[in-house]
């Protein structure tokens, strides 16, 4: 019975490593990054409407919106597929951070009316 345990442990480790590699590959594929960029762009558009008309904040939101549009255009090109997976992982991390910042800003926005609905 003892010889089987190391073999099963080895198989489990290999299976977990395989699953982790597949998950990472799915996260950094161009289609996934494109969807994430579109989500951030949509959030930026919503934040632009919800947030107060403070000049600096609106400028940052417009910048994010424009950057996501350029990223979507870039992701559609064949050159984007040639980017190293590490760079795509960094890009994904930046997109996730931007999404979290936009959600935080939108959550801090004042209510548009004082009346409870």
N, C-alpha and C positions, 0 to 999 in steps of 0.2 A: 504494500500500500504506500509506503514512503516514496518509491521512485516516481509515482504518478504525480505527486504534489508539485515538484519542480517543473514538470512539463506543463501542467495546468496553469501554474503561475506565469510561465513563459508565454503561453498562448494568451492569457488575459492581458499581460503587458503589451504584447504585440497588437492585440485587438484594440486596446485603449489608445495606443499610439496611432493606429490606423484611423480610428474615429476622430481623434484630435486633428490629424493632418487633413482629413476630409472637411471638417468643420472650418478650419483655417482657410483652406482653398476656396470654400464656398463664400466665406466672408470677404475675400479680396478679389473675387472674380469681377470683371468689368460690369456685368449686369447687376450684381449686388451693389457695387459702388454707385452705379447710375441710379438705382432705385433710392439709395440713401441720399444722394445729392438732390434728387427730386423731392424727397420728403423734407429735407432741410430748406429747400427753396420754397416749398409750400408753407412751411412754418414761418419763414421770413416774411412772406406775403401777408400771412395772418397777423404776425407781430407788428408789421407796419400799420395795419388797420387798428389794432387794439391798443398799442402803446401810445403814450402821450406824444404830442408833436414836438418834443424836445429835439432841437436841431442835431446835436451830437449823436443821440440814440438813433434817430431816423437815418442819419448818414451811415452809421454802422450797419443797420438792418439792410439798407439799400446795397451796401457793399457786399454783404453776405449773399443777397439775392443775385447780384450780378456775378459774383464768383461761382455760385452754383450753376448758373447758366453756362458760363465758360467751361466749367468742369464737365457738364453734360455734353457739350460739344466735343470736348477733348476725349471723353470716354468712348465716343462713337467712332473714333479713328483707330486704325490698326496699330499705330504707334503706342497707344495706351496699353495694349496687350503685351508689349515688349518691356514695360516697366518691371523692375525687380519686385518680387513678392514682398520684400521688406518695405519698399517705398509705398507699395499699395496698402500695406498694413498701417503704415504711418498716416497715409491719407485717410484711411477708414477711421482711425483713432481721432483724427482732427474733425472729421464729419460728425462722429458721435459726440465729441465735445461741443461742437457748434450747435447740434440739436439740443443738447442739455442746457446750454446757455440760453437759447431762444425760448425753451420751455420755462426756464426760471424767470426770464424777463417778462414773458407773457403772464406768468402767475403773479408777478408783482404789480402788474398794471392796475390802475384804479378802475373801479366799476364805472360803466358808461352812464349809469343813472343812480340816483339815491333811493329810488323806490324799489322795494322788494317785488319781485315778479311772482 
